Amino acid sequence: MFIRRLPKFDYHAPASLPEALDLLASYGDDAKLLAGGTDLLLAMKKRTATPAHVINLKTIPGLSGISGDAKGLTIGALTTIADIKRSALVRETYTPLWDAVSVMGSPQVRTLATLGGNLVSAVPSADTAPPLIVLSAQAHFIGPSGERTCPVEALFSAPSTCSLASTDILTHVTVPFPQGKGAYLKLMRRAALDLAIVSVAAFVSLDADKVCTYARIALGAVAPTPVRATAAEMIIEGKVLTEALAAEAGRVSGTECFPITDVRSSLEYRCSMVEVLTERALLEALKRSN
């Protein structure tokens, strides 16, 4: 598709969340929020999005940053992917998320792209979604009716369709302190700078006898939205996590996805790779638990 220059629009730079909410209320569907701009500006050049008003959230203080304590992690919606990748706290404690941001786009894209933008774009292949889902992350947003919270997976209602209302603004994401270890793996056509053909995040908690007391598996790019592989999780819980058990969970996980055939891959190949990546992610989580 031929990419043109940006169409004409009115630009707004609110200094506060109440001001931004007022602008959204005034312009409704004619307005788009600007975070990193890596998706919106390209869509505007392609004319797949033609907002009459662009509201820049980067002028609002307090929407970026990473902090953590004994209860968990808080990441502002405007925190860049690069900043998350540079965080020692994320790398050492919230490893599945660090795995994901490490394979997202190019360094240039990571410098601009934001966590909130990656989530509210709601594409099935959003890299940050599966790790945040297995880490039981909560999305915090504000709208005309006040502040609300929902699980990250509830942000995805359909391909490229976020469940938030057009008058809502995602402010931050919280992640409880993990009582276990996890991993995120991504299959791409190239070694880097590419969208996921299949992605899998896994998280497990093991007791002193290596019995899995808690398991979470989330799949990306293989359904209209990121999905949990709940049947595969049940295969693992209450048992000693071995290579054979991880392989069995992988086979079950491959039956819990709903991929399509497109120019990047076939349905059958995606299902097969869900099996492989689920097994590998579980074994990596087990390795990190030792």
BELLINVEN-V19141 format. One record per residue. N is the residue number from 0. SS is DSSP state (H for helix, E for strand, C for the rest). NEAR is the number of other C-alpha atoms within 10 Angstrom. Layout:
n: (N:N)
ss: (SS:SS)
near: (NEAR:NEAR)
//
This chain:
n: (0:1:2:3:4:5:6:7:8:9:10:11:12:13:14:15:16:17:18:19:20:21:22:23:24:25:26:27:28:29:30:31:32:33:34:35:36:37:38:39:40:41:42:43:44:45:46:47:48:49:50:51:52:53:54:55:56:57:58:59:60:61:62:63:64:65:66:67:68:69:70:71:72:73:74:75:76:77:78:79:80:81:82:83:84:85:86:87:88:89:90:91:92:93:94:95:96:97:98:99:100:101:102:103:104:105:106:107:108:109:110:111:112:113:114:115:116:117:118:119:120:121:122:123:124:125:126:127:128:129:130:131:132:133:134:135:136:137:138:139:140:141:142:143:144:145:146:147:148:149:150:151:152:153:154:155:156:157:158:159:160:161:162:163:164:165:166:167:168:169:170:171:172:173:174:175:176:177:178:179:180:181:182:183:184:185:186:187:188:189:190:191:192:193:194:195:196:197:198:199:200:201:202:203:204:205:206:207:208:209:210:211:212:213:214:215:216:217:218:219:220:221:222:223:224:225:226:227:228:229:230:231:232:233:234:235:236:237:238:239:240:241:242:243:244:245:246:247:248:249:250:251:252:253:254:255:256:257:258:259:260:261:262:263:264:265:266:267:268:269:270:271:272:273:274:275:276:277:278:279:280:281:282:283:284:285:286:287:288:289)
ss: (C:C:C:C:C:C:C:C:C:E:E:E:C:C:C:C:H:H:H:H:H:H:H:H:H:H:H:H:H:H:E:E:E:E:C:C:C:C:C:H:H:H:H:H:H:H:C:C:C:C:C:C:E:E:E:E:H:H:H:C:C:C:C:C:C:E:E:E:C:C:C:E:E:E:E:E:C:C:C:E:H:H:H:H:H:H:C:H:H:H:H:H:H:C:H:H:H:H:H:H:H:H:C:C:C:C:H:H:H:H:H:H:C:E:H:H:H:H:H:H:C:C:C:C:C:C:H:H:H:H:H:H:H:H:C:C:C:E:E:E:E:E:E:C:C:E:E:E:E:E:E:H:H:H:H:E:E:E:C:C:E:E:C:C:C:C:C:C:E:E:E:E:E:E:E:E:C:C:C:C:E:E:E:E:E:E:E:C:C:C:C:C:C:C:C:C:C:E:E:E:E:E:E:E:E:E:C:C:C:C:E:E:E:E:E:E:E:E:E:E:C:C:C:C:C:C:E:E:C:H:H:H:H:H:H:H:C:C:C:E:C:C:H:H:H:H:H:H:H:H:H:H:H:C:C:C:C:C:C:C:C:C:C:C:C:C:H:H:H:H:H:H:H:H:H:H:H:H:H:H:H:H:H:H:H:H:H:H:H:C)
near: (4:6:11:11:11:14:14:11:13:10:13:17:16:18:14:13:19:13:13:23:19:15:19:24:16:12:16:14:13:14:23:19:20:20:24:25:16:16:14:21:17:16:15:18:16:17:16:10:14:20:20:15:20:21:21:19:22:18:15:16:11:14:18:20:15:18:13:15:9:7:11:15:20:19:22:21:28:26:24:26:27:21:17:22:20:14:14:12:16:19:16:10:18:25:22:29:26:24:22:25:22:20:22:23:17:13:14:9:17:22:15:17:23:24:28:26:24:22:24:20:17:23:21:26:25:24:31:24:31:32:32:25:26:27:30:17:22:21:23:19:18:19:21:13:8:8:13:12:15:13:15:24:24:16:21:23:15:15:16:17:16:18:15:17:9:18:20:20:23:23:19:24:23:24:20:17:17:19:12:21:24:31:29:32:24:27:19:16:12:9:9:15:14:15:20:24:21:25:31:37:34:33:28:27:20:22:12:6:8:16:17:20:15:17:23:25:30:28:33:29:29:26:18:21:26:29:23:23:23:15:14:25:22:15:18:23:18:15:15:15:19:15:14:10:18:23:19:17:24:27:20:21:29:23:15:19:23:15:20:18:12:8:6:12:14:13:14:12:14:24:21:16:20:29:21:19:25:32:24:22:25:32:21:18:23:25:12:13:14:8)
//
